Amino acid sequence: MTKDPLDLPFDADEMLEGLRLWVETESPTFDAAAVNRMMDVAQHDLAALGARVERIPGRMGLGDSVRATMPHPRAGEGGILVLGHLDTVHPVGTLEKLPFRREGNLCYGPGIMDMKGGNYVYLEAMRQILAAGIETPLPVTFLFTPDEEIGTPMARRLIEMEAARHQYILVPEPARPDGGAVIGRYAIARFNLQTRGRPSHAGWALSEGRSAIAEMARNVAVIEGMTNEDCTFSVGVINAGKWVNCVSSVCDAEVLTMAKTQELLDDGVAEMMALNSTEGDVIMEVRRGVTRPVWEPDQPGTMAMLEVARGIAGDIGFELPAGSAGGGSDGNFTGFMGLPTLDSIGVRGKGLHTLNEHIEIDSLVERARLAAGLYCRLGA
């Protein structure tokens, strides 16, 4: 049996067969029971590798996390951390509109690109390494979390404490559009907005009411109008009203801000907070939510990891460009901490967060070989 990790017998069909259960176990963030069913599946597959698996209970109404320490003579020591999330943005029932299906070189399904495909590939790489009797230079730990899609409000501290014990952090988020890795990320801030007006009967006494919906709508144009190339603002959620014959008295909204630098983020936060108003017939309250800090690119440890990864990619036969990116991931936290972090080294695909989400099947073996190479060359 080969001892070269790049020659391990990876098979795309076998990986798709195993990945199918992961994709068909729907796991939207806000459904803790559904997320925990996904954690059950991952826990089973990790335990089957002989890993020491721990289930870490969730808080804040969110799902659990799973930490798995792979078999190794120095298991438990800090080595390589594979960091991934198993929650998705797709509600239960999405499979009816986006079933797991294969069409040529593409495979579709909710969460298959972001990021169940990458997580599964990195687990499969470890399975093949163990089956071949290869001992990695460093011990490997997996940490799967339940709340990345909402900014990681619960698991952030767990991630930071676990990451601080390790030398290298691998984040198998989907690859960039050019197939490249991420070595820095822009900052992300979330805001919760509420307008409060005066209720009235919309048919009997319309003029006596003051619409919270109308005021929020006016502010949507203001907020999204603040967008520029380096700092963006997007209103993604609005909730208001229960009766069409009532002037709405309360309207809630959520806003996402992305900024390329910390200074730009601070300016964006200031612009958002300036929208607070307690005057007039309808007031606006703006509260800052969770924030992903800027992960500055070109950190020495990360760049050294990138060179190792590029060497492996060259041996496999593909190029691995790299750069900073928006979007946010849990790599923001580890990169911000100054820990060597390589992000977006998972599968290639398109349509994440949409009903067209899919992966390129030929990236499964490619990325499994990359993962196996990283496990075996980092720390060597």
Secondary structure, 3 states (H helix, E strand, C coil): CCCCHHHCCCCHHHHHHHHHHHHHCCCECCCHHHHHHHHHHHHHHHHHCCCEEEEECCCCCCCCEEEEECCCCCCCCCCEEEEEECCECCCCCHHHCCCCEEECCEEECCCHHHHHHHHHHHHHHHHHHHHCCCCCCCCEEEEEECCHHHCCCCCHHHHHHHHCCCCEEEECCCCCCCCCEEEEECEEEEEEEEEECECCECCCCHHHCECHHHHHHHHHHHHHCCCCCCEEEEEEEEEECCCCCECCCEEEEEEEEEECCHHHHHHHHHHHHCCCECCCCCEEEEEEEEEECCECCCCHHHHHHHHHHHHHHHHHCCCCCEEEECCCCCHHHHHHCCCCEEECCCCCEECCCCCCCEEECHHHHHHHHHHHHHHHHCCC
